Amino acid sequence: MKINEVEALVGITKKNIRFYESEGLLSPRRNSANGYRDYGPEEVKVLRRIKLLRKLGLPLEEIRKMQRGDRTLGSAMGRHLIALARQQRDLETAMQVCAALRDQDPSLEDLDAAALLDRLEEMESEGTRFMDKHKEDTRRRRYVAPVVMALLMVALMAGCIWLLLWAFSTDPDGAPPLPLLAVLVAIPGAVALGVAVALVLRIREIGRGEEDDAKKY
């Protein structure tokens, strides 16, 4: 199978499949004729196991140790249960803080954020982990670079098309034959279309968090 077929069959993106290969969790064979990766039933089984374990939240290193035979599934689950219990306690602590704020119901202007942050930091020093959602607030900036680059490329291709058409209208006798002109116009048009499609796919990747997905899924 090709990677597109595996992506559709298992429900893991090509980006993630390649990531798992780079991490040594998956080792597909190479087709001797063309050098492409050749995925078979065994690779599909491995990817399904990885997908299951990652959905349960197991770290990649734990999966790697199980694949090497350094850790059994049972011992890995035991360790993971301890981590989940710790996360549960962290969530319960966060819920208690949220419930206290709900009951006190101060206005946003009267909220003593500095005192609460000091309290949270003290809890963190004792082992509690809170969700740092502010780290995700910069994701929207990831859209800027691909959009700007795509617009510049589309504008450049549109300029090429306009220049060709302008040259043809200015000097029809000296212009190349119409079929050749159509080909010359179609080339930058196809490039612009490809850039637009790539931009849409890139925006979907960012929106779904696939950039970070490779590290957590």
KEMAR-245923 format. One record per residue (C-alpha): residue number from 1; residue in one letter; y, z, x. Coordinates in Angstrom, 3 decimals. Layout:
<atoms>
<atom num="NUM" residu="A" yy="Y" zz="Z" xx="X"/>
...
</atoms>
This chain:
<atoms>
<atom num="1" residu="M" yy="0.000" zz="0.000" xx="0.000"/>
<atom num="2" residu="K" yy="3.608" zz="-0.494" xx="0.960"/>
<atom num="3" residu="I" yy="6.122" zz="2.330" xx="0.930"/>
<atom num="4" residu="N" yy="7.665" zz="1.073" xx="-2.327"/>
<atom num="5" residu="E" yy="4.296" zz="1.365" xx="-4.049"/>
<atom num="6" residu="V" yy="3.769" zz="4.871" xx="-2.670"/>
<atom num="7" residu="E" yy="7.257" zz="5.872" xx="-3.820"/>
<atom num="8" residu="A" yy="6.470" zz="4.750" xx="-7.374"/>
<atom num="9" residu="L" yy="2.975" zz="6.265" xx="-7.361"/>
<atom num="10" residu="V" yy="3.802" zz="9.720" xx="-5.978"/>
<atom num="11" residu="G" yy="7.403" zz="10.082" xx="-7.146"/>
<atom num="12" residu="I" yy="8.847" zz="10.818" xx="-3.701"/>
<atom num="13" residu="T" yy="11.704" zz="8.726" xx="-2.353"/>
<atom num="14" residu="K" yy="11.295" zz="6.471" xx="0.664"/>
<atom num="15" residu="K" yy="13.854" zz="8.636" xx="2.455"/>
<atom num="16" residu="N" yy="11.609" zz="11.660" xx="2.011"/>
<atom num="17" residu="I" yy="8.443" zz="9.806" xx="2.951"/>
<atom num="18" residu="R" yy="10.024" zz="8.694" xx="6.221"/>
<atom num="19" residu="F" yy="11.326" zz="12.213" xx="6.784"/>
<atom num="20" residu="Y" yy="7.841" zz="13.674" xx="6.435"/>
<atom num="21" residu="E" yy="6.584" zz="11.067" xx="8.889"/>
<atom num="22" residu="S" yy="9.284" zz="12.034" xx="11.391"/>
<atom num="23" residu="E" yy="8.281" zz="15.679" xx="10.945"/>
<atom num="24" residu="G" yy="4.672" zz="14.841" xx="11.730"/>
<atom num="25" residu="L" yy="3.402" zz="15.799" xx="8.260"/>
<atom num="26" residu="L" yy="2.281" zz="12.250" xx="7.503"/>
<atom num="27" residu="S" yy="0.787" zz="9.661" xx="9.862"/>
<atom num="28" residu="P" yy="0.170" zz="6.306" xx="8.154"/>
<atom num="29" residu="R" yy="-1.613" zz="3.559" xx="10.022"/>
<atom num="30" residu="R" yy="0.221" zz="0.525" xx="11.374"/>
<atom num="31" residu="N" yy="-0.752" zz="-2.954" xx="10.264"/>
<atom num="32" residu="S" yy="-1.758" zz="-4.755" xx="13.457"/>
<atom num="33" residu="A" yy="-0.606" zz="-8.089" xx="12.033"/>
<atom num="34" residu="N" yy="3.002" zz="-7.191" xx="11.246"/>
<atom num="35" residu="G" yy="3.491" zz="-3.639" xx="12.516"/>
<atom num="36" residu="Y" yy="4.363" zz="-2.297" xx="9.056"/>
<atom num="37" residu="R" yy="3.122" zz="1.085" xx="7.896"/>
<atom num="38" residu="D" yy="-0.026" zz="0.853" xx="5.828"/>
<atom num="39" residu="Y" yy="-0.460" zz="3.643" xx="3.278"/>
<atom num="40" residu="G" yy="-3.828" zz="4.396" xx="1.742"/>
<atom num="41" residu="P" yy="-5.412" zz="6.926" xx="-0.639"/>
<atom num="42" residu="E" yy="-5.407" zz="9.631" xx="2.049"/>
<atom num="43" residu="E" yy="-1.646" zz="9.335" xx="2.607"/>
<atom num="44" residu="V" yy="-1.121" zz="9.528" xx="-1.163"/>
<atom num="45" residu="K" yy="-3.172" zz="12.735" xx="-1.283"/>
<atom num="46" residu="V" yy="-1.176" zz="14.226" xx="1.589"/>
<atom num="47" residu="L" yy="2.137" zz="13.359" xx="-0.070"/>
<atom num="48" residu="R" yy="1.010" zz="14.838" xx="-3.373"/>
<atom num="49" residu="R" yy="0.036" zz="18.054" xx="-1.615"/>
<atom num="50" residu="I" yy="3.401" zz="18.145" xx="0.139"/>
<atom num="51" residu="K" yy="5.207" zz="17.487" xx="-3.132"/>
<atom num="52" residu="L" yy="3.324" zz="20.303" xx="-4.876"/>
<atom num="53" residu="L" yy="3.907" zz="22.822" xx="-2.095"/>
<atom num="54" residu="R" yy="7.592" zz="21.899" xx="-1.788"/>
<atom num="55" residu="K" yy="8.037" zz="22.252" xx="-5.553"/>
<atom num="56" residu="L" yy="6.691" zz="25.767" xx="-5.145"/>
<atom num="57" residu="G" yy="9.253" zz="26.313" xx="-2.400"/>
<atom num="58" residu="L" yy="7.037" zz="26.503" xx="0.673"/>
<atom num="59" residu="P" yy="8.845" zz="25.799" xx="3.958"/>
<atom num="60" residu="L" yy="7.896" zz="22.702" xx="5.902"/>
<atom num="61" residu="E" yy="6.727" zz="24.825" xx="8.815"/>
<atom num="62" residu="E" yy="4.193" zz="26.572" xx="6.576"/>
<atom num="63" residu="I" yy="2.850" zz="23.197" xx="5.437"/>
<atom num="64" residu="R" yy="2.650" zz="22.046" xx="9.061"/>
<atom num="65" residu="K" yy="0.663" zz="25.150" xx="10.035"/>
<atom num="66" residu="M" yy="-1.753" zz="24.591" xx="7.155"/>
<atom num="67" residu="Q" yy="-2.249" zz="20.970" xx="8.184"/>
<atom num="68" residu="R" yy="-3.023" zz="22.082" xx="11.742"/>
<atom num="69" residu="G" yy="-5.470" zz="24.667" xx="10.457"/>
<atom num="70" residu="D" yy="-3.404" zz="27.558" xx="11.830"/>
<atom num="71" residu="R" yy="-2.966" zz="29.020" xx="8.349"/>
<atom num="72" residu="T" yy="-5.094" zz="28.964" xx="5.204"/>
<atom num="73" residu="L" yy="-3.699" zz="28.129" xx="1.801"/>
<atom num="74" residu="G" yy="-4.353" zz="31.683" xx="0.647"/>
<atom num="75" residu="S" yy="-2.503" zz="33.313" xx="3.558"/>
<atom num="76" residu="A" yy="0.405" zz="30.882" xx="3.161"/>
<atom num="77" residu="M" yy="0.653" zz="31.745" xx="-0.531"/>
<atom num="78" residu="G" yy="0.575" zz="35.432" xx="0.293"/>
<atom num="79" residu="R" yy="3.493" zz="35.060" xx="2.664"/>
<atom num="80" residu="H" yy="5.330" zz="32.901" xx="0.171"/>
<atom num="81" residu="L" yy="4.850" zz="35.456" xx="-2.599"/>
<atom num="82" residu="I" yy="6.605" zz="38.017" xx="-0.399"/>
<atom num="83" residu="A" yy="9.506" zz="35.589" xx="0.089"/>
<atom num="84" residu="L" yy="9.659" zz="34.877" xx="-3.666"/>
<atom num="85" residu="A" yy="9.711" zz="38.580" xx="-4.437"/>
<atom num="86" residu="R" yy="12.628" zz="38.960" xx="-2.023"/>
<atom num="87" residu="Q" yy="14.444" zz="36.100" xx="-3.764"/>
<atom num="88" residu="Q" yy="13.748" zz="37.729" xx="-7.123"/>
<atom num="89" residu="R" yy="15.335" zz="40.961" xx="-5.927"/>
<atom num="90" residu="D" yy="18.329" zz="39.001" xx="-4.656"/>
<atom num="91" residu="L" yy="18.736" zz="37.309" xx="-8.047"/>
<atom num="92" residu="E" yy="18.425" zz="40.625" xx="-9.854"/>
<atom num="93" residu="T" yy="21.150" zz="42.082" xx="-7.626"/>
<atom num="94" residu="A" yy="23.415" zz="39.105" xx="-8.335"/>
<atom num="95" residu="M" yy="22.695" zz="39.491" xx="-12.053"/>
<atom num="96" residu="Q" yy="23.682" zz="43.160" xx="-11.898"/>
<atom num="97" residu="V" yy="27.026" zz="42.277" xx="-10.281"/>
<atom num="98" residu="C" yy="27.627" zz="39.556" xx="-12.884"/>
<atom num="99" residu="A" yy="26.712" zz="41.937" xx="-15.720"/>
<atom num="100" residu="A" yy="29.150" zz="44.553" xx="-14.382"/>
<atom num="101" residu="L" yy="31.936" zz="41.971" xx="-14.296"/>
<atom num="102" residu="R" yy="31.047" zz="40.863" xx="-17.810"/>
<atom num="103" residu="D" yy="31.227" zz="44.423" xx="-19.113"/>
<atom num="104" residu="Q" yy="34.475" zz="45.205" xx="-17.276"/>
<atom num="105" residu="D" yy="35.918" zz="41.815" xx="-18.299"/>
<atom num="106" residu="P" yy="38.998" zz="41.938" xx="-16.051"/>
<atom num="107" residu="S" yy="41.447" zz="39.047" xx="-16.110"/>
<atom num="108" residu="L" yy="41.055" zz="36.575" xx="-13.289"/>
<atom num="109" residu="E" yy="44.413" zz="37.681" xx="-11.862"/>
<atom num="110" residu="D" yy="43.302" zz="41.341" xx="-11.863"/>
<atom num="111" residu="L" yy="39.947" zz="40.619" xx="-10.247"/>
<atom num="112" residu="D" yy="39.733" zz="42.478" xx="-6.928"/>
<atom num="113" residu="A" yy="37.861" zz="39.714" xx="-5.104"/>
<atom num="114" residu="A" yy="38.430" zz="41.257" xx="-1.663"/>
<atom num="115" residu="A" yy="36.765" zz="44.526" xx="-2.657"/>
<atom num="116" residu="L" yy="33.853" zz="42.706" xx="-4.299"/>
<atom num="117" residu="L" yy="33.373" zz="40.451" xx="-1.276"/>
<atom num="118" residu="D" yy="33.278" zz="43.516" xx="0.968"/>
<atom num="119" residu="R" yy="30.654" zz="44.994" xx="-1.333"/>
<atom num="120" residu="L" yy="28.596" zz="41.811" xx="-1.269"/>
<atom num="121" residu="E" yy="28.821" zz="41.617" xx="2.515"/>
<atom num="122" residu="E" yy="27.596" zz="45.186" xx="2.722"/>
<atom num="123" residu="M" yy="24.641" zz="44.264" xx="0.497"/>
<atom num="124" residu="E" yy="23.975" zz="41.229" xx="2.680"/>
<atom num="125" residu="S" yy="23.907" zz="43.428" xx="5.767"/>
<atom num="126" residu="E" yy="21.162" zz="45.408" xx="4.003"/>
<atom num="127" residu="G" yy="19.107" zz="42.261" xx="3.390"/>
<atom num="128" residu="T" yy="20.353" zz="40.806" xx="0.102"/>
<atom num="129" residu="R" yy="21.057" zz="37.086" xx="0.072"/>
<atom num="130" residu="F" yy="23.553" zz="35.609" xx="-2.351"/>
<atom num="131" residu="M" yy="23.928" zz="31.956" xx="-3.346"/>
<atom num="132" residu="D" yy="26.649" zz="30.348" xx="-1.231"/>
<atom num="133" residu="K" yy="27.500" zz="27.655" xx="-3.769"/>
<atom num="134" residu="H" yy="30.812" zz="27.002" xx="-2.056"/>
<atom num="135" residu="K" yy="28.871" zz="25.154" xx="0.624"/>
<atom num="136" residu="E" yy="28.082" zz="22.467" xx="-1.975"/>
<atom num="137" residu="D" yy="31.714" zz="21.993" xx="-2.960"/>
<atom num="138" residu="T" yy="32.301" zz="19.437" xx="-0.203"/>
<atom num="139" residu="R" yy="29.607" zz="17.057" xx="-1.471"/>
<atom num="140" residu="R" yy="32.170" zz="14.930" xx="-3.292"/>
<atom num="141" residu="R" yy="33.672" zz="14.028" xx="0.083"/>
<atom num="142" residu="R" yy="30.456" zz="12.239" xx="0.930"/>
<atom num="143" residu="Y" yy="31.392" zz="9.591" xx="-1.604"/>
<atom num="144" residu="V" yy="34.607" zz="8.659" xx="0.188"/>
<atom num="145" residu="A" yy="33.227" zz="6.915" xx="3.283"/>
<atom num="146" residu="P" yy="30.710" zz="4.621" xx="1.529"/>
<atom num="147" residu="V" yy="33.210" zz="3.699" xx="-1.193"/>
<atom num="148" residu="V" yy="35.963" zz="2.903" xx="1.298"/>
<atom num="149" residu="M" yy="33.655" zz="0.862" xx="3.523"/>
<atom num="150" residu="A" yy="32.248" zz="-1.022" xx="0.549"/>
<atom num="151" residu="L" yy="35.718" zz="-1.842" xx="-0.772"/>
<atom num="152" residu="L" yy="36.815" zz="-3.081" xx="2.631"/>
<atom num="153" residu="M" yy="33.747" zz="-5.289" xx="2.985"/>
<atom num="154" residu="V" yy="34.115" zz="-6.688" xx="-0.533"/>
<atom num="155" residu="A" yy="37.797" zz="-7.356" xx="0.099"/>
<atom num="156" residu="L" yy="36.926" zz="-9.135" xx="3.354"/>
<atom num="157" residu="M" yy="34.327" zz="-11.316" xx="1.645"/>
<atom num="158" residu="A" yy="36.734" zz="-12.062" xx="-1.207"/>
<atom num="159" residu="G" yy="39.320" zz="-13.075" xx="1.387"/>
<atom num="160" residu="C" yy="36.813" zz="-15.451" xx="2.993"/>
<atom num="161" residu="I" yy="36.045" zz="-17.026" xx="-0.379"/>
<atom num="162" residu="W" yy="39.739" zz="-17.389" xx="-1.192"/>
<atom num="163" residu="L" yy="40.417" zz="-18.947" xx="2.206"/>
<atom num="164" residu="L" yy="37.637" zz="-21.500" xx="1.724"/>
<atom num="165" residu="L" yy="38.826" zz="-22.424" xx="-1.756"/>
<atom num="166" residu="W" yy="42.439" zz="-22.587" xx="-0.597"/>
<atom num="167" residu="A" yy="41.492" zz="-24.907" xx="2.256"/>
<atom num="168" residu="F" yy="39.543" zz="-27.125" xx="-0.135"/>
<atom num="169" residu="S" yy="42.407" zz="-27.327" xx="-2.640"/>
<atom num="170" residu="T" yy="44.983" zz="-27.989" xx="0.099"/>
<atom num="171" residu="D" yy="43.075" zz="-30.768" xx="1.846"/>
<atom num="172" residu="P" yy="40.205" zz="-32.045" xx="-0.319"/>
<atom num="173" residu="D" yy="39.664" zz="-35.082" xx="1.911"/>
<atom num="174" residu="G" yy="39.229" zz="-33.004" xx="5.062"/>
<atom num="175" residu="A" yy="37.113" zz="-30.361" xx="3.368"/>
<atom num="176" residu="P" yy="33.317" zz="-30.279" xx="3.741"/>
<atom num="177" residu="P" yy="31.161" zz="-31.832" xx="1.010"/>
<atom num="178" residu="L" yy="31.069" zz="-29.894" xx="-2.242"/>
<atom num="179" residu="P" yy="27.427" zz="-28.748" xx="-1.867"/>
<atom num="180" residu="L" yy="28.187" zz="-27.385" xx="1.606"/>
<atom num="181" residu="L" yy="31.337" zz="-25.710" xx="0.297"/>
<atom num="182" residu="A" yy="29.283" zz="-24.089" xx="-2.456"/>
<atom num="183" residu="V" yy="26.903" zz="-22.710" xx="0.171"/>
<atom num="184" residu="L" yy="29.794" zz="-21.452" xx="2.304"/>
<atom num="185" residu="V" yy="31.291" zz="-19.703" xx="-0.730"/>
<atom num="186" residu="A" yy="27.927" zz="-18.312" xx="-1.846"/>
<atom num="187" residu="I" yy="27.265" zz="-16.595" xx="1.497"/>
<atom num="188" residu="P" yy="30.204" zz="-14.124" xx="1.366"/>
<atom num="189" residu="G" yy="29.629" zz="-13.805" xx="-2.382"/>
<atom num="190" residu="A" yy="26.038" zz="-12.726" xx="-1.763"/>
<atom num="191" residu="V" yy="27.189" zz="-10.307" xx="0.951"/>
<atom num="192" residu="A" yy="29.743" zz="-8.771" xx="-1.436"/>
<atom num="193" residu="L" yy="27.095" zz="-8.429" xx="-4.149"/>
<atom num="194" residu="G" yy="24.679" zz="-6.814" xx="-1.699"/>
<atom num="195" residu="V" yy="27.337" zz="-4.345" xx="-0.586"/>
<atom num="196" residu="A" yy="28.075" zz="-3.445" xx="-4.214"/>
<atom num="197" residu="V" yy="24.387" zz="-2.853" xx="-4.947"/>
<atom num="198" residu="A" yy="24.013" zz="-0.765" xx="-1.778"/>
<atom num="199" residu="L" yy="27.032" zz="1.299" xx="-2.809"/>
<atom num="200" residu="V" yy="25.536" zz="2.027" xx="-6.225"/>
<atom num="201" residu="L" yy="22.250" zz="3.109" xx="-4.640"/>
<atom num="202" residu="R" yy="24.105" zz="5.257" xx="-2.110"/>
<atom num="203" residu="I" yy="26.127" zz="6.985" xx="-4.817"/>
<atom num="204" residu="R" yy="22.926" zz="7.694" xx="-6.730"/>
<atom num="205" residu="E" yy="21.363" zz="9.164" xx="-3.586"/>
<atom num="206" residu="I" yy="24.322" zz="11.467" xx="-3.047"/>
<atom num="207" residu="G" yy="24.411" zz="12.411" xx="-6.718"/>
<atom num="208" residu="R" yy="20.735" zz="13.340" xx="-6.702"/>
<atom num="209" residu="G" yy="21.148" zz="15.216" xx="-3.443"/>
<atom num="210" residu="E" yy="18.629" zz="13.073" xx="-1.598"/>
<atom num="211" residu="E" yy="20.510" zz="13.615" xx="1.650"/>
<atom num="212" residu="D" yy="19.617" zz="17.268" xx="1.476"/>
<atom num="213" residu="D" yy="16.393" zz="16.628" xx="-0.396"/>
<atom num="214" residu="A" yy="14.496" zz="15.778" xx="2.762"/>
<atom num="215" residu="K" yy="15.063" zz="19.292" xx="4.033"/>
<atom num="216" residu="K" yy="14.081" zz="21.116" xx="0.844"/>
<atom num="217" residu="Y" yy="11.786" zz="18.829" xx="-1.160"/>
</atoms>
